[in-house]
Structure formats: structure tokens, C-alpha cells
Amino acid sequence: MRLRVEFTTEPFDLDEAPTHAVVAREVIQGAELDAVDVGPFGNTAEGGADEVLTAVDSLLRQALASGATRVSLQVNVIEEEAR
């Protein structure tokens, strides 16, 4: 099974990325995921179910420990491409 995760962390700071946002992005970029896209208002990544769920666990723990007061995320099952 493949999953796509989309997430944001709060509170927002339009002048510079808060520590919790940087940490969350580093977790996702360092995970064994495909199609990682990070941006100022949202982030997405795709990968196998185990990899995505492991990354989400780490993302939540580390972002909250780094000052996030809210983490919004959505996880969707995506169809695998025919090989």
C-alpha cells in the first residue's frame, strides 16, 4: 500500500520558518519517502505505508517537542502505478 501525507505545523511565522516547521521538514526529507515537496504553507510526501507511518510518528513527536502547538495532517491511500 502507498500513502500520501500532507501536513502543516503551527504557529505560523511569515518572516522566518519556526523551529518546529524546520524540524518537521527535516524529518520528512530524511525519511525514505518518494516525491517529497516542502513549501511555506504545506508539505507533501509519498511512500510505502510503513515508511510514511514511521515518518508521521517521528514528525509528530519532534515537531511537538520543538514548539508546535498544532500539527494538521492528512493521510491518503494512493493507487500504485502499473509497472
N, C-alpha and C positions, 0 to 999 in steps of 0.2 A: 504494500500500500504506500502511495506517495501522499504527502501532505504539503500544504502551503500555509505558512504562518504570516500574519500581518500584525504589527504591533506599534504602539506609541507609548512613551513614558511621560509622566507629568511630575512636577510642574514644568511648563514651557518657559523658555527664556529666548526671546527673539534676538538678543545681542550675541550670545555665545551658547554653545551646547553645554547643558549642565552635566555634571559628573555622571549622574545616573544614565543619561542618554548615551554618553560616550561608552560607558561600561556595557550597556545593553548592545550597542552596535558591535563592540569588540567581541562579545560572546558569540553573536551570530556570525560575524566574519571569520572567527576562529573555529567554528564548528564545521563538521564535514557535511555541508549543505550545498545545494545547487542553486543557481540563479539568485544569488543574494543581491538585493537592491536596497541601499540605505539612503535616506533623504531627510530633510529637515522636519517634515511633518508626518512621516510614516516610513516603515521599513517592511520589506517582504523577503521571504526566503522559501525555498522548496527543497524537499529531500525525502528520503525514506522515513517511514513513520518512527522508527526507533531513534534516528538521528534528530529529527525535528522535536520529538518529545523530550529527549535528553537536553537539547539546546534550550527549549522553553523552560524546563526546570531550572537550569543554570541562569538563564535570562531573568526569571522572576526573582530568584534568590539574590543574585548580585545587584540587580537594579534597585530592589527594595533596600538592600544593605547600603547602597550608595546614595540614598536620599530620595528615591522616587516615592511619591505619595499615591500614585495611581499608575497602573500598567493596564492598558487596554489591548486586548489581543483577540484575534480571530484565527481559528484553525479550520481549514477546509480540506476534505479529501479531494484529490485531483486524479483525473484519469491518466494512466500511464500511456505514453505514446507507443504505437505499434512499432515493433522492432523488426 
